[in-house]
Amino acid sequence: MKRTNDYRARSHPAYWAFLVHRLSGLVLALFLPLHFLALSQAIRGEAELNAFIRIADQPLFKFGEWGLVVLLSLHMMGGVRLLLIEFRDWSGTRNNWIAAALGVGLATGLAFALALIS
């Protein structure tokens, strides 16, 4: 029997929760080398670290920082959702868990953005 990719499944909320969790994990993994580079500036000396911090105070970096917080919170809440699915004996689609994970992730991003503005 030939298996085809059923595009109807891509409209299901669980598919989108999977996609957000997978893509946020990949972007966070791609961010790690930049993070390690920033940490290595502290080893090189105070002047190098201060130069990097001046660059990181630019609005584009602040926007990227906000994006990382949103991705991290969405990834974390998606992981919590998966843990609840694995270790609980509930059945069904669990759309409420998807909505809660998305809501907490976006609320965290909003709180961080408001902290950046003030």
C-alpha positions as CSV (number, residue, x, y, z in Angstrom):
1,M,0.0,0.0,0.0
2,K,1.4,3.3,-1.0
3,R,1.4,5.9,1.7
4,T,0.7,9.5,0.7
5,N,1.0,12.7,2.7
6,D,-2.5,13.7,3.8
7,Y,-2.7,17.5,3.7
8,R,-5.9,17.5,5.8
9,A,-3.7,16.7,8.8
10,R,-1.9,20.0,8.4
11,S,-4.9,22.0,9.3
12,H,-5.1,20.2,12.7
13,P,-4.0,22.3,15.8
14,A,-1.8,19.4,16.9
15,Y,0.2,19.6,13.7
16,W,0.7,23.4,14.2
17,A,1.8,22.8,17.8
18,F,4.3,20.2,16.6
19,L,5.6,22.6,13.9
20,V,6.0,25.5,16.4
21,H,7.8,23.2,18.8
22,R,10.1,21.8,16.2
23,L,11.0,25.1,14.5
24,S,11.5,27.0,17.8
25,G,13.9,24.2,18.9
26,L,15.8,24.6,15.7
27,V,16.1,28.4,15.9
28,L,17.1,28.1,19.6
29,A,19.8,25.6,18.6
30,L,21.1,27.9,15.9
31,F,21.2,30.8,18.4
32,L,23.6,28.9,20.7
33,P,26.8,29.6,18.8
34,L,26.1,33.3,18.9
35,H,25.4,33.0,22.6
36,F,28.7,31.2,23.2
37,L,30.5,33.9,21.1
38,A,29.1,36.6,23.4
39,L,30.2,34.7,26.5
40,S,33.7,34.2,25.0
41,Q,34.0,38.0,24.9
42,A,34.1,38.1,28.7
43,I,37.1,35.8,28.6
44,R,38.9,38.0,26.2
45,G,38.7,41.0,28.4
46,E,36.5,43.8,29.6
47,A,37.0,46.0,26.5
48,E,35.9,43.3,24.2
49,L,32.8,42.5,26.3
50,N,31.9,46.2,26.5
51,A,32.2,46.5,22.7
52,F,29.8,43.6,22.2
53,I,27.4,44.9,24.8
54,R,27.3,48.2,22.9
55,I,26.4,46.4,19.8
56,A,23.8,44.3,21.6
57,D,22.0,47.5,22.8
58,Q,20.9,48.3,19.3
59,P,17.1,48.1,18.6
60,L,17.5,45.2,16.1
61,F,19.2,43.2,18.8
62,K,16.5,44.0,21.3
63,F,13.9,42.8,18.8
64,G,15.9,39.6,18.4
65,E,16.2,39.2,22.1
66,W,12.4,39.5,22.4
67,G,12.0,36.9,19.6
68,L,14.3,34.6,21.5
69,V,12.2,34.9,24.7
70,V,9.0,34.2,22.7
71,L,10.6,31.2,21.0
72,L,12.0,29.9,24.3
73,S,8.7,30.2,26.1
74,L,6.7,28.7,23.2
75,H,9.2,25.8,23.1
76,M,9.1,25.3,26.8
77,M,5.3,25.3,27.0
78,G,5.2,23.0,24.0
79,G,7.5,20.6,25.9
80,V,5.3,20.8,29.0
81,R,2.3,20.0,26.8
82,L,4.0,17.0,25.4
83,L,5.0,15.8,28.9
84,L,1.5,16.1,30.1
85,I,0.3,14.1,27.1
86,E,2.9,11.4,27.7
87,F,2.3,11.0,31.4
88,R,-1.4,11.5,31.7
89,D,-4.1,9.0,30.7
90,W,-6.3,11.5,28.9
91,S,-7.6,10.9,25.4
92,G,-8.8,13.2,22.7
93,T,-7.1,16.0,20.8
94,R,-6.1,18.1,23.8
95,N,-6.8,21.4,22.0
96,N,-7.0,23.1,25.4
97,W,-3.4,22.2,26.1
98,I,-2.3,23.7,22.8
99,A,-4.2,26.9,23.4
100,A,-2.8,27.1,27.0
101,A,0.8,26.6,25.7
102,L,0.4,29.2,23.0
103,G,-1.2,31.7,25.5
104,V,1.5,31.4,28.1
105,G,4.2,31.6,25.5
106,L,2.8,34.7,23.9
107,A,2.0,36.3,27.3
108,T,5.6,35.8,28.4
109,G,6.8,37.5,25.2
110,L,4.4,40.4,25.8
111,A,5.6,40.8,29.4
112,F,9.2,40.8,28.2
113,A,8.4,43.4,25.4
114,L,6.8,45.7,28.0
115,A,9.8,45.4,30.2
116,L,12.1,46.4,27.3
117,I,10.0,49.4,26.5
118,S,9.8,50.8,30.1
